[in-house]
Amino acid sequence: RLGLVVGAHQDPAGPEKAEKDLGKARANAVMSFLVEQGAPTADIHAGVFDPVPAGSPAAPASPRCVELLIK
């Protein structure tokens, strides 16, 4: 069984509510694409990661990116 988490990163410089909404929309778009390609819906979860300040070791290379995590 495949287990994927589609997680979107927020831009920490943007307004939190707007960035969270944009992140959720990006994660859902990626999830929809994967389902269209045949991935089982029950095996995928879409969500938004908490914002990480730029320059910290855990910060994504690019704000507003999407990561796929395999469980």
C-alpha positions as CSV (number, residue, x, y, z in Angstrom):
1,R,0.0,0.0,0.0
2,L,1.3,3.4,-1.0
3,G,1.2,6.2,1.6
4,L,1.9,9.7,0.5
5,V,1.7,13.1,2.2
6,V,1.5,16.0,-0.3
7,G,2.7,19.0,1.8
8,A,2.8,22.6,0.7
9,H,5.1,25.1,2.2
10,Q,3.9,28.6,3.0
11,D,5.8,31.7,2.3
12,P,6.7,33.0,5.8
13,A,6.8,36.6,4.5
14,G,3.2,36.5,3.3
15,P,-0.1,36.9,5.3
16,E,-0.6,33.6,7.2
17,K,-4.3,33.0,6.3
18,A,-3.7,33.7,2.6
19,E,-0.5,31.6,2.5
20,K,-2.3,28.7,4.2
21,D,-5.2,28.9,1.7
22,L,-2.7,29.0,-1.2
23,G,-0.7,26.1,0.2
24,K,-3.8,24.0,0.6
25,A,-4.9,24.7,-3.0
26,R,-1.4,23.7,-4.3
27,A,-1.4,20.5,-2.3
28,N,-4.9,19.6,-3.5
29,A,-3.9,20.3,-7.1
30,V,-0.9,17.9,-6.8
31,M,-3.1,15.3,-5.1
32,S,-5.7,15.6,-7.9
33,F,-3.0,15.1,-10.5
34,L,-1.7,12.0,-8.7
35,V,-5.3,10.6,-8.5
36,E,-5.9,11.3,-12.2
37,Q,-2.7,9.3,-12.9
38,G,-4.1,6.3,-11.0
39,A,-2.9,6.7,-7.4
40,P,-5.6,5.6,-4.9
41,T,-7.2,8.5,-3.1
42,A,-7.2,6.7,0.2
43,D,-3.4,6.5,0.2
44,I,-2.8,10.3,-0.2
45,H,-3.2,13.1,2.3
46,A,-2.8,16.7,1.3
47,G,-1.9,19.4,3.9
48,V,0.1,22.5,4.6
49,F,3.3,22.7,6.6
50,D,3.7,25.3,9.2
51,P,5.8,28.3,8.0
52,V,9.5,28.0,8.5
53,P,11.6,31.2,8.6
54,A,14.0,31.7,5.7
55,G,17.6,30.9,6.6
56,S,16.7,28.3,9.1
57,P,18.1,24.8,8.5
58,A,14.6,23.4,8.0
59,A,13.5,26.0,5.5
60,P,12.6,24.8,2.1
61,A,14.8,25.8,-0.8
62,S,12.0,27.8,-2.3
63,P,8.9,29.2,-0.5
64,R,5.6,28.1,-1.8
65,C,6.9,24.7,-2.9
66,V,5.2,21.3,-2.5
67,E,6.9,18.2,-1.1
68,L,5.9,14.5,-1.4
69,L,6.6,12.5,1.6
70,I,6.5,8.7,1.4
71,K,5.2,6.9,4.5
